[in-house]
Structures are given as C-alpha cells and as structure tokens.
Amino acid sequence: MNRSAFVLTFVCAGCLVPSLHADDWPEFRGPTGQGHLLKGTPPLTWSKEENVVWKREIPGKGWSSPIVVGGRVYLTTAVPLDNGDRSLRALCLDAVKGEKLWDKEIFLENGKQAPKIHGKNSHASPTPLVRDGKLFVHFGHQGTACLHLDGTILWRNTSLGYAPVHGNGGSPILVDDILVFSCDGSDKRFLVALNVSDGQVRWKTPRTNEAPRKFSFSTPLAIEVGGKKQIVSPGSNIVAAFDPKDGKEIWNVRYNGYSVIPRPVYANGLLFICTGYDRPSLLAIKPDGMGDVTETHVAWKTSKSVAHSPSLLLVGAELYMVSDNGIASCLDAKTGEVHWQERIGGTYSASPLFADGKIYLLSEQGTTVVLRAGKSYKLLAKNVLDERALASLAAVDGTLYLRTEKHLYRLGK
C-alpha cells in the first residue's frame, strides 16, 4: 500500500464522509472534514507573482474559508452599508478563471443591534458547504440558509437566536438529511439539527453541564463507532457525542476550557480535541463509552504548545498541530509522545492542510510554511503574501485557494 492510500485509509476509518469526490472541497477542511487533499500535488512555492493563476478582490470582509465544488468557488462575506448595516452575502466564482458568477444577499444585519465581535473575527466567519446541488450558508445567530447553486434562495431559518460573544465562528455539517451546528452563546448553549429539505428544526439539544464562560465556536465532526453514527461537538467545559437520529447525548468528557474553536479529528479508535482558553489541553478520547466517561475514556492528554484556534491534523500515525503563537508539533497519535516541536514564526488561526506528503500552515500574516510530513522536522518552503489571513486553505487537485482579508488567490501552475 502506498503512502497516500495508507493516509486516506487511516483518516477515513470511522469518519463519516458524505461524498469522496477527489476534485471537490465541499466543506470546512475538505471532503474528510479533517484537512486532507485526496488527489493532486499543489504548488510548493509561490509569491505575489509566482504560481498565481488568478487573484480576485472580494467585497466586504469575511473569514469563512472558500469551498470548491464542480468547478466553482463559494464563500461568504459581510459588506458594510452607508447606514451602518451589513449585507451578509454568498458569492460564487468560476474556479478556473476567477470570474464572479453571482453575488446574493442572504440576510441584512442591523448595524445598531449587532453585537460587537472580536478583532480577529468577522460577521461572516462560518464556512459554507455544498451537497447534492445545494449550498448551505450559516451566519451564526443571524441565521442559516439553503441556496440552489445558481444563487436562488430555497429557505432561510432565523429562529435560533442567542447572545453571541465575539461574533459567529463554528461551521455547519451535513449528516444524512440534517444540517447540524452548535450554538454556544452567553445565554444559551445547544446543538441543533435542521431539515435539509425546508430548514425546520428537527431536534435541539441543550448542553448538559455548567460553564462560567459559556461561549464557544467549534465545528462538529460526524464519526462512526461500532457501526453507529455520532456527532461530536466540543463546547465550554465539555465535549459530547450525540445521536443524529434524535440529538440525544451518547457520552461526554468534561474539562476546564471555553471559547473552544478547533474542529475534532478522528481515526483508528481515537478522537482528538482541544479544550480552548485559558490554557488549552489536547485530549485523546476513546469514543465508545456511554454517559460521563471523563475518568475512563481519556487515553492521554497534553498541555504543551496546544492550539487555541487552529484545528489538529492527523496523518498516518502522527498528529500535527500549530499553536496560535507559532509552535508546530508532531506527536505520536497513539501515545502522545512528541516526535518534534519547532517554532516556525508568525501567529496562527487557520487550520493546517495535508497534501502530497506535505503540511501547509498559513499564518495570520499571510505566510504559508510548508513542512515535510514525518517524524523528523523538515522545512520545505516559506511563501509570503504579506496580507492578513485567518481563513483556512482549500485544495482541489493541483491548486490551492487562499483567502486573505481583501482577496482570494488561486495558486498553481
């Protein structure tokens, strides 16, 4: 078995992948939801001129990551209006040429009533997703919508109001015929599932624990354990798994942490999550329990240079992470043993990407550090754009899509 086949087998074992189209990047962190490009060799190096296929200015501001499906790029943004309101919009671009195909307002945000957001956030941070000819966009407490791929709005849901802290963040996922996302505000904390067909609430499950600081922003991950599906959703002071049929909690692990951002990763019987502020820990959890399994199902944990914002990356038997302050690490996924740890410079919010034996780490300063995946540290390239960047990379075949504060780049040969 070659390395790429081994990696794909390891990553997808037990992780629910709705559609494995190697030429698509349909949701946050791609077709596996865990940051893996399944086919193709993206460029190793680029600059403002080198290996830039196209560069397009994106109106407004949004830190949602781009997705690429069927030769089209989809993303969201928030465009300020003269009266202080914001137009929350979905955009579609031709992936080959970068031409804008359509630009649709989904919601109008009242600028006077909108809660303040964190300086690193935007009013359009959740990443959209595409499945079966439909585009799903999410703006946190402002609402959720489903569109035809030509931009026609099929339904909207604005019934799930809550009091956000620092704005919106977590992205939705699709599990069978439901759209699932977390709502962790200062007043309410719950996981909710909407019908894909009409946007109506299928189920809504409150968090079962107390947390002094209730707000979090993580994106759930759907996995399969013992032949049964679970939706894993980290929040403040707790990570829990839920049954997608009715939203009932299956198991939970409790910790001290809030403002949880990273999306979980899962393979070979272990689930990996980060616990958020103030000092994040990394937990390796066996997700085959019932009820509170805090004392019985945590295989190992560490607090050394763990990320607050970027998600983890699991490649073969190695677990990679980059801390917000620029320390990259490689750990043994089974034991937590550190293979290497290096300061790579910059600060980080974007989640890492694995492609063709390489790890791509995009800093907030717009520099992408490329490392060789493996138990020994090997720096391959540093690519500088000098533009602020918090969105995660998208990858399709031999190209990368990189969003900065004002532009979207297609990088490739």
N, C-alpha and C positions, 0 to 999 in steps of 0.2 A: 504493500500500500504506500503510495507516495505521500509526501508531507501535506500537500493541500487536501488530499482526500482524508487523511487522518484528522487534520484540524476540523474539517467540515463534520466528520462523524462525531468528534468529541463535542463540538459546540452544539450540534443539533440533537444529541441524545437526550431526550426528555424535555427539550424546549419546543413549545408549540410554534410552528412556522406556518402561517396561513397559506403562503404560496411561495415556492422557491424558484422564482424566475431570476436567473443569474444576471439578466440585463436590467433589472429594476432595483430601485432603492425606495421601497414603498412606505416607510415609516421611520420614526426616530431610531437611529442606529441600524437601519437597513433591514434586509429580509429576515435575518435571525433575531433582530431586536437587540443584538449584542455586539454590534460594531464590526462585522466581518464582511469583506467583499468576497463573493464566492467565485468570481471569474474575472480574469484580466489583470493587467500589470499597469498601474497608474505611474505617472512620471515620478522619478526620484528627486529631480531638481526643477526649480522654477524661480522666476523673479517677476518684476513688473512687466518685463518684455519677453523673457524666455518661457516657452511652453504655455503661453496664454492663448487659448483658442479664441475666447472672447471674454469681454468684461462689460457688464451692464450695470448702470446705476439703478438702484431700487428706491422707489419713493418712500418717504416716511422713515420709520425706524421699527425694526423687529429683530428679535434674536431667535426666532424659530429657525430650525435647521431646514435646508432645502431637501425635498424628496424628488425622485426622478422615476417616472413610470411611463412606459410606452413612448419614449422619445420626447417627453415633456417634463418640465421642471415646475413644481408647485411650492409656494411658500406664502407666508402671511406677513402683514405689516400694519403699522398704525400711522396714519397720515394726519398731522395736526392741521386743523382748520382755523380760519381767521378769527372765529368767535371763541376759540379756546377748546372746542370739542375735538374729538379724534374720529376719523373714519377708519374702522377696523376692516381690513380688506384681505382678500385672497387673490393671488396672482398666478398666472400660468405663462411660461415662456417655452419657446421651442428649444429643446436641448441641444440641437446641432448648431443652430445659428444664433441663439440668444435673443431672438425677436420676441416681443411681448405679444401673446395671442389673446389674452383677455385679462381684465382687472376689475374685480367686483367688490362693491361694499357689502359686508355681511352684517355688521352692527354699527350703530352710531353711539359713541361713548360720550356722555355728558362730562365735559371737562371740569365743571364746577363740583360735580358729585363724585368724580373718580377718586378713589383712594390714592395716596402717594405710593410710589414704587421705589425700590432700591436703585441706587445709582448704576448698578450693573444689570438692571432688568429693563424690560421694555413692556409696552402694552400689547405686544404680540409675540410672546415667547414660546408657547406650546407648538410643537411641530405637527403639521397636518399628516394625514395618511390617506392612501388610496387602496381600494379593493373593489373588484367586480364592477368597474366602471363608475365608481362613486368616490368623491373627495370629501373627507371629513375634516373640518376645521374647528378649533377649540380656542376660546379666549378666556379660560378660567371662569371667574364669577360673572363675566359679561355674557357668556352664553356659548352654545355649540351649534354647529350647522352641518348639513349634508348638501353637497352640490353634485350635479351632473358634471362630467369632465369638460363640458362646453361652457361651464360657468353658471348654468341655471340653478337657482336655489331650490332644493326639494323640500327641506324642512329646517326649522330653527327651534331651539329649546332655550328659553331664558328663565326657566322656573327654578333653577338651582342656585339661588343667591346665597352668598355667605360673605363674611368680612375678611377679605384677604389681608395679609401682611406682606409688604414688599412687592405686591402685584401677583401676576399669574406665572406659572412655570411648568408644572407637570404636563406631559402629553398624554393623549388618549391611546388606547389599544383596542383592537378588534379580537373578540373571541366568539367563534361561531356567528350567531346573529345578534350580538350585542356589542355596543361601544362602551368601554369601561374607562373611568378616570377617577382620580382621587380629588377630594375637596377638603383641604385641611386649612381652615381659617382660624381666626382668633375666637370665633363664637361657635362654629360647628366643625365637626370632623367626621367625614364619611367617605365611603367608596360607593360609586353609583354606576348602574348599567342602564343604557338607553337602547331601545329597539332600533336596529339599523334601518328598519323599514319606515318608521314615522317619527323617531326621536322621543317617543314617550318613555317615561321611567319604567323599566322592568323590575328593578329592585334597588334598594338604597339601604346600606348597612353602616350604622354608626361605629366609630372606633370604640373598643371595649375598655380602654384604660384612661387614667387621668394623666394629664401632662401640663405642667405650669406654663410652658410655652407651646401652644398648640399647633402653630403653623408649620407646614412642610410642603414640598414641591415635587416629590418623586413620581416617576412614571412606572406603572405596574409592569410585571412580566408574567406571561402565561406559560406554565410548565405542565408536564405530565409526570405523575408519581404513582407507581403501582397501577398503571392503566387508567388513572383518573386525573382529570384536569384540575388545576389550581390556578388562581390568580393571586400572585404575591405582590403585596403593596406595603412598602415601608412608610411610616409616619413618625410623628414625635413620640419618642419613648417606646415605640412598638413596631415590629414588622409582623404581618399576619398573612395567612393564606385563606382564600375564600373560594367557595364552590360557585362556579359560573352559572349553574342552573338556578340558584335561589339567593346567592350572596351570603350564605351562612358561613361564619368563620370556622375554619378547619383546625388551625393551630396558630400559636403566636409565640414570639420571643420578645422579651422586654429588655430595655436598655435605658441609658440616660443619653438623650440626644434630641435635638429639634432642628427645624429648618433643613430637613433631610432632602437632598437633591439627587444623588446618583441613582440610576436605574440598576436593579439587581442583574446579576449574571448567574447562569446555572449550567452545569454539566456533570455527568458521572456521579450523580447522587449527592452533590453538594451545591448549595445556594450561597452566593456571596453578596453581602450587603454592607453599606457604610451607614454610620449612625448619626451623622450631622454634627452640629455645633453643640458645645463649645470645643471640645476635643473629640474628633471623630475616631471611632474604632471600626475595624473591619472584622466582620463575623462570618465564619463558615458554618452553615447550618444544614443539618440533615432534615429535609422537609417531609419526613414520613410519619410524623407524630400526630397527636390529637390533643387539643386544649393547650394549656400553658406548658411549653417544652423548654423553657429558658434554662433549666438546670440539667436537662438530659440530652438535648439535641444540638448544642453548640460544639462542633468538632474542634475548632480552635479560633483564636482571636488575636488581634494585634492592634496597637495604637501608634505604631511608628510610621510617621510620614503618610498618614491616610488622608485621602482626598475629602474635602468638603463638597466640591461641586462636580468635578469630572466623574463619570461612571468608570467602572472597572473594565478590564479587557482580559478574557480568558482564551489562551491559545495553547492547544495541546494540554500538557500537564503543568503549564506555567500561568500564573496570574500576574497581570501587569497593572500598574496604577501610576498616576502622576498627581502629586499633591498640588493644591492651589498655589503654593509658593515655589513650585518648580523642581521638586524632587521626584525623580522617576524611580520605580522599584520593580523588581521581578521576584516573585515568591513561588515556592512550590505549592500548587493548589491543594494538594492532599494534606500537607503538614503545616504550611505557613512559614517554612524555613526560607530565609532571604537568600536568594542567589546573588543579587547585586542591587545597589542603591546609589544613584548618582544625581548630583544637582545639574540640571540641564539649562537653567536660566529662564527668566520670564515668569509670568503668572498665568494660571490656567483655569478655565471654566469649561471649555469644550471637552467632549468625551473622545477618547482615543479610537483610532481606526486600525484594523489589521488588514493588510492586502499583500499578497505575493511574498510572504515571508518577512514583511516589514511592518513596523509600527509607526503610525503618523500621529504626532502630538502637536496640536495647534494652540499657540499661546494667545493670550489676550492682546498682545502687541502685534499679532499678525505674522509671527514667525512659526513655521512648521518644522519641528525637529523630527527627523526620520531615523529610526533605530532598527538594527537587525534583531529580529525575534530570536531569543535564545537565552541560555543560562549564563552567558558572558555578555557584558555590556559592549556594544559596538555602535558608535555614531556613524551614520552614513551620509547625512546631509542636514544643512540648516537653510531654509528657504524664507527669505524676508520680503514681506509686502508693505510693512510699515503702515498698516491700517488696523484699527481696533477690531477684534474678532472674538466673539463669545459663542457663536453657533457652531455646531459640530459639522464635520465634513460629511458629504455624501459621495459615494463612489459608484460608478457604473462602467463596467468593462474596463477600458484603459484610461478613464478620465476621472478627475476629481472635481467636485463642485464646492467652492469655498465662499462663504458669505462673510463679508466684513460689514462695518457699520453703514456704509453707503453703497456697496457694490456686491455683485455676485460674479464670481470668476468661474469659467470652465478651464481647467488645466489639463493639458495633454499634448500629444504630438500633433 
